Amino acid sequence: MTSETPFEQSSFDFEVFFSHYWRRRPLFVAGGAKDLLGRTWTEDDFEAALAGARSSGAQVKERAGEVTFIEQVSRFDADLRDRADRFASVFGTPQTWFDSVRTHARSGIGSHFDHSDNFVLQQSGTKEWTLASPRHIDKKDIVRRMMNHPHVGAHELPDEDRVSFTVRPGDLLYIPLFWPHSGISRGSSLSLSLVCPAISLQSAVLPLLVQVLRSRGTGHQPIPAFHAGLSPQERANAEFALAKGTRALLNRMIDETVVDAVLALQAEHFIGARAPQADDMVSADR
């Protein structure tokens, strides 16, 4: 396989992708959308999913006559849902899904960065994409994005470290984690995006730690009630008891048996990805 530029390949190959592109740099593959997806996504498919989204009460973002965006469109298409589940094991994310956007005129979204890896799979129409290195993003903004703080993600594209792509029907564009990007449709268009969210270390530890502690009954004791009838000395004693109990609980959290139990759950939840095979994703369509 030859590369025309550092950001292009002639076809999508998992081995090359993971060794040279994954969370390192963008990848553009002309005609690569079906290489990855194994099918096409049509206007009829979009309409069916749109009807399902609206009937379920899901929020559909829309600017009349310009653009319609269905977040997690794979919830409303059984085949896409199955494919997303298989991609989750390939890309090592506990949850993976598809979004879809249809435009009716020249339009786009403001430049921003995501806490996910995204694969744009253009189905019809043409979009102009511009991406930039994440080194221009303040580290505090990345922290806040990974911690799911609201109103974080908008980011102007810098004047340097930019790369542009013209994405036509059937093309694939991979946008790595944290890379600021902006996409503008030339007119009517339809695209799918495979979204692979990044998992913060905190979210890979704390929920599992709670699960382990709950299963062992660790920290089950009721804390003192700071009611209005406490005398000053009783209140001071209750504050001391709460602090003492909290320190003891925090110390038990780093007990080796607790740590081993959390690591075992991590292995079950996060370390299940096997070596990906492209044929696994498309064999049902060939």
N, C-alpha and C positions, 0 to 999 in steps of 0.2 A: 504494500500500500504506500503510495507516495503522497506527500503533502505539498500543496501549491504554496501555502503560506504557513506561518506558525499557528494559524487559527483555522485551517481548512484541511479536510480529508476528503478523498473521493467517495468513501462509503463509511457507514458507521460500523466500527469494530469494537467490541467491549474491551478486549485486551489492550488495544492501543488507547482507547478512551481512558481507562482507569490508570494506565501507566503515564500518560502524557497530559491529560486534560482535567480530570476530576479535581475540582476545587483549586486548580492551578490557573487555567486560562480558558477563554471561550473556545467553542468549536462550532464551525459551520460546515454542514454537509449538504451539498446540492442534491436534491432528490432523496435525502436521508430520512424523511419523516416516516415513510412506510417501513424502512429498514428497522426502525426502532419500534414503531407501533404495531406493524403487521396488518394494518387495515387503513381505510380512509374514513373520514368523518364528514358526512354530507350535510347539506342544508336540511334535508328531511330528518336526519339524526338530531340536529340542533333543535328543530321545531318540536320534536317529540320530547326531548329533554326539557325544553323551555316550558312546555305544557305541564310536564311532571313537576317541575320546580314550582310553578305558580299554583298548581293544585295542592301542593303540600304546604304552601305558605312560606316557602323559602324566599329569602330576599334576592331579587334580581336587580342588579344595577343597570340602569338604562338611561340614555339620553335620547329622547324620541328623534327618529330620523338620522341618528348618528351612530350609536353604539349600544350593544346589549352584551352584558357580561354575566355569565353564570359561574359562580364560584362553586367548586366541588361538583361539577357537572356529572362526575362518575357516580354520584348518589342516584342519578336518574337515568342511568344507562347500565344495565346489568353486565354487558360485555366489557365496557370500560372499567366498571368496578372490579371485575375479575382480573383484568390486565393490571390495574393499579395495585391489586393485592400481590400479584406476581412480581411487579417491579419493586415493591417494598422489600422483598427478600433479596433481589438483585442489588439494589442500591443501599441496603442495610439501614433502612428507616422503618420504624414501627408502623408508620402510617404514610401512605403516598396516595395522591389523588390527581384528578385532571380538572382543570378549569377550561372554559371555552369563552371566546369573545367573537362577536360578529359585528362588523362595521358596515355602515351604509354610505359613508362619505369619508372624506379625508379627516382623520381624527387620531388621537393618540392619548397616552397617559403621561403625566408628568414624570420627570426623571426621579428615580428612587432606587433604593437597594432593599433586597429581601433577605430574610434569615432562612433561605431555602435555596436549593439548587433547582433550576428550571430548564425544561426542554421545550422550546417553542416548536410546534409541529404545524407548519403552515398548510392549510387545506385548499384555500382559494384566495385570490387577490395577492397583493404585494405589500410588504411593510418594510420601512427603512428603520433599522435598529442601530443605535449608538451605545456602546458600552465603554466603561472606564475602569481602571484599576482601583481596587478598594483602599489603596494606601492613602488616599486623600480623605478618607472618612475618619472623623474623630473617634478614638477608641471608646470614649464614653458613649457615643451613639450606638456603636456595635454592641456594647454591654446592654444598653437599654433595649435595643431591638431583640436581643436574645432573651431578655427577661420579660418580653411582651409588654413593655410600657406602651401606652396609647400615644398616638400622634408622633411616632418615630418611624423614619424610613425615607421621607422626602429628602432628596439630595441633588443639588445641581451638578451637572457633569463638568468636570474640570477641563481646562483647555489643553491639557497634555494627558498622555497615557490613554488616549481614546482610540477606539477601533470601530469601524462602521461596516454594516452588512446590509445587502438588499436580499430580502427573504421572499422567495417566490413560491407558488403552489408546489407542494411536495418537499420543500426544503426543511432542514432541521437546524435550529440554533440553540446551542447549550449556553446558558448564562450561569456562571459559577456563583456560589455562595458569596454574598456581600458585594458583588460587582454592581455599581450604579449603572442604570440602563434606562433608555427611553425608546419607545417604539411608536412610529407614526405610520398609519395606513394610507396608501395612495388613494384609496377609494373603498368600494365594497370588498370585504374580505371575511374569511372565516379561519380561525385557528384554534388548536388545542394547546394546552400547556400541561406537561407532566410536572407536578410539584413534589419535590423531595425535601421536606422540612428538616432543618438541622435540629439536633437534640442537645440542649444545654446539659452540662455536667450536673448542675443542680437538679434538673428534672430527671436525670438518670440515676440519681442517688436518693433524694429525699422521699419520694413516694414509696420506693422500695424499702427504705429504712423504716418508715411508718408502718408498712405492711409487716415487717419482721417484728417490730416492737409490739404491735397489736397482737400478733399471733402468740407472743410470749407473755402478754399481760404486763409488759414493762411500762412503768409509769401510770398504773391504773389508779393510784391513790388519789382521792379527792383533795383538792387544794383547800387551804383555809378560806372561809367566807369572810370577807372584809365588811361585815355588817355594821350598822350604826350603833349597836349596843356595845362594841368593844371599847374597853378602857385604853388609854394611851399605851400602857404597858402590854396589854393583850394584843393591841395592833402591832406593836414593835415585835412581839414574839411571833405573831403570824407572818410578818414580813420576813423574819429570819428563817422560819420554817419553810416558807416558799422558796427562798433563795437556796437554802441547804438542799431541799429536795430537787430543785432544778439542776444544781451542780452535780448531784449524784446521778440524775438521769442522763445528763450530757456525758458524764464519764462512762456510763454503761453503754452509750451509743458507740463508743470506740473500742469496746471489748472485742477481742479477736473473734469470738464466736458470732457476735452480731455482724462484724465486718464480713466474715466468711459467708454468712447467710445472705447478706446483701449482694455480695459478688456472685453467689449462685443464682440469685434472681436476675441479676444483670446478664449472666450468660444465657439464661432462658429467654430474656426479652430482647436483648440487643446483639448477641453474638451468634446469631443463627444463619447469617448470610453465607451462601456457598458460592463457589466460582460460577459466575453467570455464563449462560450459554444463549446466544441470540436465537438459536433454533427453538428454545423453550418458549420464547415469546411469540413466535410467528408460525409455529408448526401447524396450529389449528386452521390457518388461513391458506395453506398451500397443499 
